[in-house]
Amino acid sequence: MKKYTLKKSIFQKEPQKSARQFQVDYQNELNPAQYGAVTSVNGPHLIIAGAGTGKTRTIVFRVAYLVELGVRPESILLLTFTRKAAQEMLRRATSILDSRCEKVAGGTFHSFANMILRRYAPLIGFDPAFTILDQSDAEDVVNLLRTQLRLDKRKRRFPKKQLLYTLFSRSVNTQETIKDILTEDYPQYLQELETIQQLHERYNEYKRQYNLMDYDDLLVHLKTLLEKNKKVCDELAGRYKYIMVDEYQDTNRIQADIADLLASKHRNLMVVGDDSQSIYSFRGATIRNILEFPDRYEDCNMITLEENYRSTQPVLNVANEILKRGRE
């Protein structure tokens, strides 16, 4: 596929074991770039992996490699886009090595946040038994408040619950103001800006009053916990020595900040993604996270997985021609 300029050569290996001592023959199981990514251990790493280049295989083998090096599985954190993806990766790592890989901490940012917040909820003003609202529940709460304020009785058109929740969620995930979102996409409701902002404040107050969190709150409150409680941040950053983030191009700013905070002690953060695609901008995902990773970690090592195992050469030729025209 397309050629990338590597920041530096980074095939760093840990010296604890020789190749003969490993149960898995990593060098023969992987192509050179994948092997380099798997055996690059300490420090920040950016793995650029397009579709079909064996990204998942690389992550799976890196989990096994770290465990074989003697890293405690509980100190490895794998954050993925879906819970199913995390489970499948750890299952595969277990199949190529052994049951130690089952002890690796893996899941989505939201499931990880839920686990941590249950333990430290009082520090951010919540009871550990807080209830999580799914999107439907959250929309119903918004509608309840909308009705209580008699906004449904207005002669002038006012946003429905679905749009209101979308506005609130997008504002949180993109860190844009509601005014900016309305101006850009829903100018017909700009005249209701003040009322919508008041409703958003009431929504947040209601959730605190009744010990509720929506999915966005899980990320926001975890970030707040890590930023405002140095002791907790140091404890968690010390516990997770190696952190991997999959589909990094589809993370939002809050998720990137959480990963940075968790990696603040050991700085062993590996992010894996494709800098040529990001399809969840409507959820707040920003391609800037992956593009600016080398700026946040100036000593980061970059590896590009270029061998494609999914597409034919004519398809790759078309893709490469399109990618040449990208500004960044």
TARA-V429890 format. One record per residue. N is the residue number from 1. RES is the residue in three letters. SS is DSSP state (H for helix, E for strand, L for the rest). PHI is phi as a letter, one per 40 degrees, with the letter a starting at -180 (999 if undefined). NEAR is the number of other ideal C-beta (glycine too) atoms within 12 Angstrom. Layout:
N;RES;SS;PHI;NEAR / N;RES;SS;PHI;NEAR
This chain:
1;MET;L;999;32 / 2;LYS;L;c;25 / 3;LYS;L;c;12 / 4;TYR;L;b;24 / 5;THR;L;c;11 / 6;LEU;L;c;23 / 7;LYS;L;c;21 / 8;LYS;L;a;20 / 9;SER;L;c;15 / 10;ILE;L;b;28 / 11;PHE;L;c;24 / 12;GLN;L;c;23 / 13;LYS;L;b;22 / 14;GLU;L;c;24 / 15;PRO;L;c;13 / 16;GLN;L;c;16 / 17;LYS;L;b;21 / 18;SER;L;c;12 / 19;ALA;H;d;19 / 20;ARG;H;c;9 / 21;GLN;H;c;15 / 22;PHE;L;c;27 / 23;GLN;L;c;20 / 24;VAL;L;b;32 / 25;ASP;L;c;19 / 26;TYR;H;c;35 / 27;GLN;H;c;21 / 28;ASN;H;c;13 / 29;GLU;H;c;25 / 30;LEU;L;b;31 / 31;ASN;L;c;25 / 32;PRO;H;d;22 / 33;ALA;H;c;32 / 34;GLN;H;c;35 / 35;TYR;H;c;30 / 36;GLY;H;c;32 / 37;ALA;H;c;42 / 38;VAL;H;c;46 / 39;THR;H;c;37 / 40;SER;L;c;37 / 41;VAL;L;b;35 / 42;ASN;L;c;25 / 43;GLY;L;g;24 / 44;PRO;L;c;36 / 45;HIS;E;b;44 / 46;LEU;E;b;41 / 47;ILE;E;b;45 / 48;ILE;E;c;40 / 49;ALA;E;b;42 / 50;GLY;L;c;33 / 51;ALA;L;d;24 / 52;GLY;L;g;21 / 53;THR;L;c;35 / 54;GLY;L;g;30 / 55;LYS;H;c;41 / 56;THR;H;c;33 / 57;ARG;H;d;33 / 58;THR;H;c;42 / 59;ILE;H;c;46 / 60;VAL;H;d;41 / 61;PHE;H;c;39 / 62;ARG;H;c;48 / 63;VAL;H;d;46 / 64;ALA;H;c;40 / 65;TYR;H;c;42 / 66;LEU;H;c;43 / 67;VAL;H;c;36 / 68;GLU;H;c;32 / 69;LEU;H;c;33 / 70;GLY;L;h;19 / 71;VAL;L;c;30 / 72;ARG;L;c;19 / 73;PRO;H;d;30 / 74;GLU;H;c;20 / 75;SER;H;c;27 / 76;ILE;E;b;40 / 77;LEU;E;b;42 / 78;LEU;E;b;47 / 79;LEU;E;b;45 / 80;THR;E;b;39 / 81;PHE;L;c;35 / 82;THR;L;b;19 / 83;ARG;H;c;20 / 84;LYS;H;c;15 / 85;ALA;H;c;28 / 86;ALA;H;c;36 / 87;GLN;H;c;22 / 88;GLU;H;c;23 / 89;MET;H;c;38 / 90;LEU;H;c;35 / 91;ARG;H;c;22 / 92;ARG;H;c;27 / 93;ALA;H;c;38 / 94;THR;H;c;23 / 95;SER;H;c;18 / 96;ILE;H;c;29 / 97;LEU;L;b;31 / 98;ASP;L;a;17 / 99;SER;H;c;16 / 100;ARG;H;d;25 / 101;CYS;H;c;37 / 102;GLU;H;c;24 / 103;LYS;H;c;23 / 104;VAL;L;c;39 / 105;ALA;E;c;31 / 106;GLY;E;a;40 / 107;GLY;E;i;28 / 108;THR;E;c;32 / 109;PHE;H;d;45 / 110;HIS;H;c;35 / 111;SER;H;c;29 / 112;PHE;H;c;32 / 113;ALA;H;c;39 / 114;ASN;H;d;28 / 115;MET;H;c;23 / 116;ILE;H;c;36 / 117;LEU;H;c;38 / 118;ARG;H;c;25 / 119;ARG;H;c;22 / 120;TYR;H;b;28 / 121;ALA;H;d;30 / 122;PRO;H;d;18 / 123;LEU;H;c;25 / 124;ILE;H;b;30 / 125;GLY;L;g;22 / 126;PHE;L;b;29 / 127;ASP;L;c;19 / 128;PRO;L;d;19 / 129;ALA;L;c;14 / 130;PHE;L;d;28 / 131;THR;E;b;22 / 132;ILE;E;c;27 / 133;LEU;E;c;28 / 134;ASP;L;c;18 / 135;GLN;H;c;20 / 136;SER;H;c;15 / 137;ASP;H;c;21 / 138;ALA;H;c;32 / 139;GLU;H;c;26 / 140;ASP;H;c;22 / 141;VAL;H;c;34 / 142;VAL;H;d;39 / 143;ASN;H;c;26 / 144;LEU;H;d;24 / 145;LEU;H;c;32 / 146;ARG;H;c;33 / 147;THR;H;c;20 / 148;GLN;H;d;16 / 149;LEU;L;c;24 / 150;ARG;L;f;13 / 151;LEU;H;c;27 / 152;ASP;H;c;21 / 153;LYS;H;c;11 / 154;ARG;L;c;16 / 155;LYS;L;c;8 / 156;ARG;L;c;13 / 157;ARG;L;c;14 / 158;PHE;L;b;27 / 159;PRO;L;d;34 / 160;LYS;L;c;19 / 161;LYS;H;c;27 / 162;GLN;H;c;18 / 163;LEU;H;c;27 / 164;LEU;H;c;40 / 165;TYR;H;c;33 / 166;THR;H;d;31 / 167;LEU;H;c;38 / 168;PHE;H;c;42 / 169;SER;H;c;34 / 170;ARG;H;c;30 / 171;SER;H;c;31 / 172;VAL;H;c;34 / 173;ASN;H;c;35 / 174;THR;H;c;28 / 175;GLN;L;g;24 / 176;GLU;L;c;23 / 177;THR;L;c;19 / 178;ILE;H;c;35 / 179;LYS;H;c;22 / 180;ASP;H;c;18 / 181;ILE;H;c;32 / 182;LEU;H;c;29 / 183;THR;H;c;17 / 184;GLU;H;c;17 / 185;ASP;H;b;21 / 186;TYR;L;b;25 / 187;PRO;H;c;14 / 188;GLN;H;c;15 / 189;TYR;H;b;30 / 190;LEU;H;c;21 / 191;GLN;H;c;18 / 192;GLU;H;b;28 / 193;LEU;H;d;24 / 194;GLU;H;c;15 / 195;THR;H;c;25 / 196;ILE;H;c;34 / 197;GLN;H;c;23 / 198;GLN;H;c;19 / 199;LEU;H;c;36 / 200;HIS;H;c;36 / 201;GLU;H;c;19 / 202;ARG;H;c;25 / 203;TYR;H;c;40 / 204;ASN;H;c;28 / 205;GLU;H;c;16 / 206;TYR;H;c;28 / 207;LYS;H;c;33 / 208;ARG;H;c;21 / 209;GLN;H;c;16 / 210;TYR;L;b;20 / 211;ASN;L;f;21 / 212;LEU;E;b;30 / 213;MET;E;b;39 / 214;ASP;E;c;35 / 215;TYR;H;c;33 / 216;ASP;H;c;39 / 217;ASP;H;c;38 / 218;LEU;H;d;39 / 219;LEU;H;c;39 / 220;VAL;H;c;35 / 221;HIS;H;c;38 / 222;LEU;H;c;43 / 223;LYS;H;c;34 / 224;THR;H;c;28 / 225;LEU;H;d;34 / 226;LEU;H;c;36 / 227;GLU;H;c;21 / 228;LYS;H;c;18 / 229;ASN;L;b;25 / 230;LYS;H;d;17 / 231;LYS;H;c;14 / 232;VAL;H;c;28 / 233;CYS;H;c;29 / 234;ASP;H;c;17 / 235;GLU;H;c;21 / 236;LEU;H;c;34 / 237;ALA;H;c;29 / 238;GLY;H;c;18 / 239;ARG;H;c;23 / 240;TYR;L;c;39 / 241;LYS;L;c;29 / 242;TYR;E;b;40 / 243;ILE;E;b;43 / 244;MET;E;b;48 / 245;VAL;E;b;44 / 246;ASP;L;c;39 / 247;GLU;L;f;37 / 248;TYR;H;c;44 / 249;GLN;H;c;37 / 250;ASP;H;b;35 / 251;THR;L;c;39 / 252;ASN;L;c;39 / 253;ARG;H;c;27 / 254;ILE;H;c;36 / 255;GLN;H;c;43 / 256;ALA;H;c;37 / 257;ASP;H;c;28 / 258;ILE;H;c;40 / 259;ALA;H;c;44 / 260;ASP;H;c;30 / 261;LEU;H;c;33 / 262;LEU;H;c;42 / 263;ALA;L;c;37 / 264;SER;L;c;27 / 265;LYS;L;c;23 / 266;HIS;L;c;25 / 267;ARG;L;g;27 / 268;ASN;L;c;36 / 269;LEU;E;b;40 / 270;MET;E;b;47 / 271;VAL;E;b;45 / 272;VAL;E;b;47 / 273;GLY;E;a;45 / 274;ASP;L;b;34 / 275;ASP;L;c;33 / 276;SER;L;b;28 / 277;GLN;L;a;23 / 278;SER;L;a;26 / 279;ILE;L;b;16 / 280;TYR;L;b;23 / 281;SER;H;c;21 / 282;PHE;H;c;17 / 283;ARG;H;c;27 / 284;GLY;L;h;33 / 285;ALA;L;c;29 / 286;THR;L;b;30 / 287;ILE;L;c;29 / 288;ARG;H;c;24 / 289;ASN;H;d;35 / 290;ILE;H;c;37 / 291;LEU;H;c;25 / 292;GLU;L;c;23 / 293;PHE;H;d;36 / 294;PRO;H;c;25 / 295;ASP;H;c;15 / 296;ARG;H;c;24 / 297;TYR;L;b;27 / 298;GLU;L;c;16 / 299;ASP;L;c;20 / 300;CYS;L;c;30 / 301;ASN;E;c;33 / 302;MET;E;b;36 / 303;ILE;E;b;37 / 304;THR;E;b;36 / 305;LEU;E;c;39 / 306;GLU;L;b;28 / 307;GLU;L;c;23 / 308;ASN;L;b;26 / 309;TYR;L;b;22 / 310;ARG;L;b;20 / 311;SER;L;b;18 / 312;THR;L;c;12 / 313;GLN;H;c;12 / 314;PRO;H;d;10 / 315;VAL;H;c;17 / 316;LEU;H;c;23 / 317;ASN;H;c;16 / 318;VAL;H;c;16 / 319;ALA;H;c;26 / 320;ASN;H;c;22 / 321;GLU;H;c;14 / 322;ILE;H;c;15 / 323;LEU;H;c;22 / 324;LYS;L;c;14 / 325;ARG;L;c;12 / 326;GLY;L;c;15 / 327;ARG;L;c;8 / 328;GLU;L;b;12
